[in-house]
Amino acid sequence: MIEAHISGPRGSLYYSAPTTPYDLENLRTHVREADSVSPRQVHVELRVDRSDRALACEVSTLVREFTSRGIAVRVARH
C-alpha cells in the first residue's frame, strides 16, 4: 500500500491505494493538480509498505520527480 497526504494552496488530499503502476500514476496526477499554482507550497507525505519492494524503484523515481519540481516530500516506511 501507498498512502499520501498532499497539502498545498488549494487544500489537502489523502490518497491511499495499492502500490501498482496505475496507482502511482494516479498519485502523480493528484500532485500535479496540487502544484499547478506553486510547487514550492506543496508538501507530500508518503507512507509505503516495506513489503512493496517490487515497485521501490518507481516510488523513488516519483519522489525524485516531485523534489526536482520544488515539492517537499517526506517518506516513511511501515
Chimera marker file (.cmm) of the C-alpha trace (Angstrom):
<marker_set name="trace">
<marker id="1" x="0.000" y="0.000" z="0.000" r="1" g="1" b="0" radius="0.5"/>
<marker id="2" x="0.943" y="3.580" z="-0.545" r="1" g="1" b="0" radius="0.5"/>
<marker id="3" x="-0.635" y="6.390" z="1.429" r="1" g="1" b="0" radius="0.5"/>
<marker id="4" x="-0.111" y="10.049" z="0.676" r="1" g="1" b="0" radius="0.5"/>
<marker id="5" x="-1.183" y="13.249" z="2.304" r="1" g="1" b="0" radius="0.5"/>
<marker id="6" x="-0.890" y="16.059" z="-0.228" r="1" g="1" b="0" radius="0.5"/>
<marker id="7" x="-1.239" y="19.615" z="1.020" r="1" g="1" b="0" radius="0.5"/>
<marker id="8" x="-0.954" y="22.832" z="-0.906" r="1" g="1" b="0" radius="0.5"/>
<marker id="9" x="-2.527" y="26.213" z="-1.598" r="1" g="1" b="0" radius="0.5"/>
<marker id="10" x="-5.772" y="24.619" z="-2.790" r="1" g="1" b="0" radius="0.5"/>
<marker id="11" x="-6.263" y="22.437" z="0.282" r="1" g="1" b="0" radius="0.5"/>
<marker id="12" x="-5.294" y="18.900" z="1.136" r="1" g="1" b="0" radius="0.5"/>
<marker id="13" x="-5.969" y="15.402" z="-0.132" r="1" g="1" b="0" radius="0.5"/>
<marker id="14" x="-5.471" y="11.968" z="1.387" r="1" g="1" b="0" radius="0.5"/>
<marker id="15" x="-4.709" y="9.221" z="-1.136" r="1" g="1" b="0" radius="0.5"/>
<marker id="16" x="-4.467" y="5.513" z="-0.342" r="1" g="1" b="0" radius="0.5"/>
<marker id="17" x="-4.076" y="2.714" z="-2.854" r="1" g="1" b="0" radius="0.5"/>
<marker id="18" x="-2.169" y="-0.459" z="-3.633" r="1" g="1" b="0" radius="0.5"/>
<marker id="19" x="1.356" y="0.177" z="-4.869" r="1" g="1" b="0" radius="0.5"/>
<marker id="20" x="0.786" y="-0.533" z="-8.548" r="1" g="1" b="0" radius="0.5"/>
<marker id="21" x="2.000" y="1.387" z="-11.606" r="1" g="1" b="0" radius="0.5"/>
<marker id="22" x="-1.574" y="2.566" z="-12.222" r="1" g="1" b="0" radius="0.5"/>
<marker id="23" x="-1.992" y="3.894" z="-8.687" r="1" g="1" b="0" radius="0.5"/>
<marker id="24" x="1.426" y="5.582" z="-8.715" r="1" g="1" b="0" radius="0.5"/>
<marker id="25" x="0.361" y="7.382" z="-11.893" r="1" g="1" b="0" radius="0.5"/>
<marker id="26" x="-2.863" y="8.468" z="-10.145" r="1" g="1" b="0" radius="0.5"/>
<marker id="27" x="-0.764" y="9.821" z="-7.271" r="1" g="1" b="0" radius="0.5"/>
<marker id="28" x="1.409" y="11.711" z="-9.772" r="1" g="1" b="0" radius="0.5"/>
<marker id="29" x="-1.748" y="13.244" z="-11.295" r="1" g="1" b="0" radius="0.5"/>
<marker id="30" x="-3.055" y="14.383" z="-7.896" r="1" g="1" b="0" radius="0.5"/>
<marker id="31" x="0.268" y="16.002" z="-7.031" r="1" g="1" b="0" radius="0.5"/>
<marker id="32" x="0.433" y="17.743" z="-10.417" r="1" g="1" b="0" radius="0.5"/>
<marker id="33" x="-3.033" y="19.183" z="-9.818" r="1" g="1" b="0" radius="0.5"/>
<marker id="34" x="-1.969" y="20.395" z="-6.369" r="1" g="1" b="0" radius="0.5"/>
<marker id="35" x="1.200" y="22.073" z="-7.647" r="1" g="1" b="0" radius="0.5"/>
<marker id="36" x="-0.359" y="23.934" z="-10.572" r="1" g="1" b="0" radius="0.5"/>
<marker id="37" x="-0.307" y="27.181" z="-8.561" r="1" g="1" b="0" radius="0.5"/>
<marker id="38" x="3.076" y="26.957" z="-6.837" r="1" g="1" b="0" radius="0.5"/>
<marker id="39" x="5.053" y="23.712" z="-6.432" r="1" g="1" b="0" radius="0.5"/>
<marker id="40" x="7.071" y="25.189" z="-3.551" r="1" g="1" b="0" radius="0.5"/>
<marker id="41" x="3.872" y="25.444" z="-1.493" r="1" g="1" b="0" radius="0.5"/>
<marker id="42" x="3.054" y="21.734" z="-1.910" r="1" g="1" b="0" radius="0.5"/>
<marker id="43" x="4.022" y="19.108" z="0.661" r="1" g="1" b="0" radius="0.5"/>
<marker id="44" x="3.640" y="15.361" z="0.184" r="1" g="1" b="0" radius="0.5"/>
<marker id="45" x="3.914" y="12.850" z="2.997" r="1" g="1" b="0" radius="0.5"/>
<marker id="46" x="4.217" y="9.297" z="1.697" r="1" g="1" b="0" radius="0.5"/>
<marker id="47" x="3.881" y="6.069" z="3.627" r="1" g="1" b="0" radius="0.5"/>
<marker id="48" x="4.951" y="2.976" z="1.722" r="1" g="1" b="0" radius="0.5"/>
<marker id="49" x="4.747" y="-0.647" z="2.871" r="1" g="1" b="0" radius="0.5"/>
<marker id="50" x="8.168" y="-2.213" z="3.237" r="1" g="1" b="0" radius="0.5"/>
<marker id="51" x="6.785" y="-5.313" z="1.532" r="1" g="1" b="0" radius="0.5"/>
<marker id="52" x="6.255" y="-3.425" z="-1.744" r="1" g="1" b="0" radius="0.5"/>
<marker id="53" x="9.858" y="-3.844" z="-2.908" r="1" g="1" b="0" radius="0.5"/>
<marker id="54" x="8.839" y="-4.688" z="-6.480" r="1" g="1" b="0" radius="0.5"/>
<marker id="55" x="7.960" y="-1.059" z="-7.199" r="1" g="1" b="0" radius="0.5"/>
<marker id="56" x="10.565" y="0.579" z="-4.952" r="1" g="1" b="0" radius="0.5"/>
<marker id="57" x="12.406" y="1.956" z="-7.993" r="1" g="1" b="0" radius="0.5"/>
<marker id="58" x="9.221" y="3.532" z="-9.353" r="1" g="1" b="0" radius="0.5"/>
<marker id="59" x="8.425" y="5.103" z="-5.988" r="1" g="1" b="0" radius="0.5"/>
<marker id="60" x="11.972" y="6.504" z="-5.787" r="1" g="1" b="0" radius="0.5"/>
<marker id="61" x="11.655" y="7.930" z="-9.288" r="1" g="1" b="0" radius="0.5"/>
<marker id="62" x="8.364" y="9.563" z="-8.341" r="1" g="1" b="0" radius="0.5"/>
<marker id="63" x="9.900" y="11.132" z="-5.230" r="1" g="1" b="0" radius="0.5"/>
<marker id="64" x="12.849" y="12.471" z="-7.263" r="1" g="1" b="0" radius="0.5"/>
<marker id="65" x="10.422" y="13.925" z="-9.817" r="1" g="1" b="0" radius="0.5"/>
<marker id="66" x="8.462" y="15.728" z="-7.108" r="1" g="1" b="0" radius="0.5"/>
<marker id="67" x="11.532" y="17.124" z="-5.364" r="1" g="1" b="0" radius="0.5"/>
<marker id="68" x="13.074" y="18.279" z="-8.652" r="1" g="1" b="0" radius="0.5"/>
<marker id="69" x="9.967" y="20.440" z="-9.150" r="1" g="1" b="0" radius="0.5"/>
<marker id="70" x="10.368" y="22.016" z="-5.704" r="1" g="1" b="0" radius="0.5"/>
<marker id="71" x="7.780" y="19.913" z="-3.907" r="1" g="1" b="0" radius="0.5"/>
<marker id="72" x="8.656" y="18.979" z="-0.318" r="1" g="1" b="0" radius="0.5"/>
<marker id="73" x="8.416" y="15.202" z="0.170" r="1" g="1" b="0" radius="0.5"/>
<marker id="74" x="8.683" y="13.165" z="3.347" r="1" g="1" b="0" radius="0.5"/>
<marker id="75" x="8.757" y="9.361" z="3.055" r="1" g="1" b="0" radius="0.5"/>
<marker id="76" x="8.010" y="6.912" z="5.854" r="1" g="1" b="0" radius="0.5"/>
<marker id="77" x="8.041" y="3.166" z="5.553" r="1" g="1" b="0" radius="0.5"/>
<marker id="78" x="5.733" y="0.982" z="7.572" r="1" g="1" b="0" radius="0.5"/>
<link id1="1" id2="2" r="1" g="1" b="0" radius="0.2"/>
<link id1="2" id2="3" r="1" g="1" b="0" radius="0.2"/>
<link id1="3" id2="4" r="1" g="1" b="0" radius="0.2"/>
<link id1="4" id2="5" r="1" g="1" b="0" radius="0.2"/>
<link id1="5" id2="6" r="1" g="1" b="0" radius="0.2"/>
<link id1="6" id2="7" r="1" g="1" b="0" radius="0.2"/>
<link id1="7" id2="8" r="1" g="1" b="0" radius="0.2"/>
<link id1="8" id2="9" r="1" g="1" b="0" radius="0.2"/>
<link id1="9" id2="10" r="1" g="1" b="0" radius="0.2"/>
<link id1="10" id2="11" r="1" g="1" b="0" radius="0.2"/>
<link id1="11" id2="12" r="1" g="1" b="0" radius="0.2"/>
<link id1="12" id2="13" r="1" g="1" b="0" radius="0.2"/>
<link id1="13" id2="14" r="1" g="1" b="0" radius="0.2"/>
<link id1="14" id2="15" r="1" g="1" b="0" radius="0.2"/>
<link id1="15" id2="16" r="1" g="1" b="0" radius="0.2"/>
<link id1="16" id2="17" r="1" g="1" b="0" radius="0.2"/>
<link id1="17" id2="18" r="1" g="1" b="0" radius="0.2"/>
<link id1="18" id2="19" r="1" g="1" b="0" radius="0.2"/>
<link id1="19" id2="20" r="1" g="1" b="0" radius="0.2"/>
<link id1="20" id2="21" r="1" g="1" b="0" radius="0.2"/>
<link id1="21" id2="22" r="1" g="1" b="0" radius="0.2"/>
<link id1="22" id2="23" r="1" g="1" b="0" radius="0.2"/>
<link id1="23" id2="24" r="1" g="1" b="0" radius="0.2"/>
<link id1="24" id2="25" r="1" g="1" b="0" radius="0.2"/>
<link id1="25" id2="26" r="1" g="1" b="0" radius="0.2"/>
<link id1="26" id2="27" r="1" g="1" b="0" radius="0.2"/>
<link id1="27" id2="28" r="1" g="1" b="0" radius="0.2"/>
<link id1="28" id2="29" r="1" g="1" b="0" radius="0.2"/>
<link id1="29" id2="30" r="1" g="1" b="0" radius="0.2"/>
<link id1="30" id2="31" r="1" g="1" b="0" radius="0.2"/>
<link id1="31" id2="32" r="1" g="1" b="0" radius="0.2"/>
<link id1="32" id2="33" r="1" g="1" b="0" radius="0.2"/>
<link id1="33" id2="34" r="1" g="1" b="0" radius="0.2"/>
<link id1="34" id2="35" r="1" g="1" b="0" radius="0.2"/>
<link id1="35" id2="36" r="1" g="1" b="0" radius="0.2"/>
<link id1="36" id2="37" r="1" g="1" b="0" radius="0.2"/>
<link id1="37" id2="38" r="1" g="1" b="0" radius="0.2"/>
<link id1="38" id2="39" r="1" g="1" b="0" radius="0.2"/>
<link id1="39" id2="40" r="1" g="1" b="0" radius="0.2"/>
<link id1="40" id2="41" r="1" g="1" b="0" radius="0.2"/>
<link id1="41" id2="42" r="1" g="1" b="0" radius="0.2"/>
<link id1="42" id2="43" r="1" g="1" b="0" radius="0.2"/>
<link id1="43" id2="44" r="1" g="1" b="0" radius="0.2"/>
<link id1="44" id2="45" r="1" g="1" b="0" radius="0.2"/>
<link id1="45" id2="46" r="1" g="1" b="0" radius="0.2"/>
<link id1="46" id2="47" r="1" g="1" b="0" radius="0.2"/>
<link id1="47" id2="48" r="1" g="1" b="0" radius="0.2"/>
<link id1="48" id2="49" r="1" g="1" b="0" radius="0.2"/>
<link id1="49" id2="50" r="1" g="1" b="0" radius="0.2"/>
<link id1="50" id2="51" r="1" g="1" b="0" radius="0.2"/>
<link id1="51" id2="52" r="1" g="1" b="0" radius="0.2"/>
<link id1="52" id2="53" r="1" g="1" b="0" radius="0.2"/>
<link id1="53" id2="54" r="1" g="1" b="0" radius="0.2"/>
<link id1="54" id2="55" r="1" g="1" b="0" radius="0.2"/>
<link id1="55" id2="56" r="1" g="1" b="0" radius="0.2"/>
<link id1="56" id2="57" r="1" g="1" b="0" radius="0.2"/>
<link id1="57" id2="58" r="1" g="1" b="0" radius="0.2"/>
<link id1="58" id2="59" r="1" g="1" b="0" radius="0.2"/>
<link id1="59" id2="60" r="1" g="1" b="0" radius="0.2"/>
<link id1="60" id2="61" r="1" g="1" b="0" radius="0.2"/>
<link id1="61" id2="62" r="1" g="1" b="0" radius="0.2"/>
<link id1="62" id2="63" r="1" g="1" b="0" radius="0.2"/>
<link id1="63" id2="64" r="1" g="1" b="0" radius="0.2"/>
<link id1="64" id2="65" r="1" g="1" b="0" radius="0.2"/>
<link id1="65" id2="66" r="1" g="1" b="0" radius="0.2"/>
<link id1="66" id2="67" r="1" g="1" b="0" radius="0.2"/>
<link id1="67" id2="68" r="1" g="1" b="0" radius="0.2"/>
<link id1="68" id2="69" r="1" g="1" b="0" radius="0.2"/>
<link id1="69" id2="70" r="1" g="1" b="0" radius="0.2"/>
<link id1="70" id2="71" r="1" g="1" b="0" radius="0.2"/>
<link id1="71" id2="72" r="1" g="1" b="0" radius="0.2"/>
<link id1="72" id2="73" r="1" g="1" b="0" radius="0.2"/>
<link id1="73" id2="74" r="1" g="1" b="0" radius="0.2"/>
<link id1="74" id2="75" r="1" g="1" b="0" radius="0.2"/>
<link id1="75" id2="76" r="1" g="1" b="0" radius="0.2"/>
<link id1="76" id2="77" r="1" g="1" b="0" radius="0.2"/>
<link id1="77" id2="78" r="1" g="1" b="0" radius="0.2"/>
</marker_set>
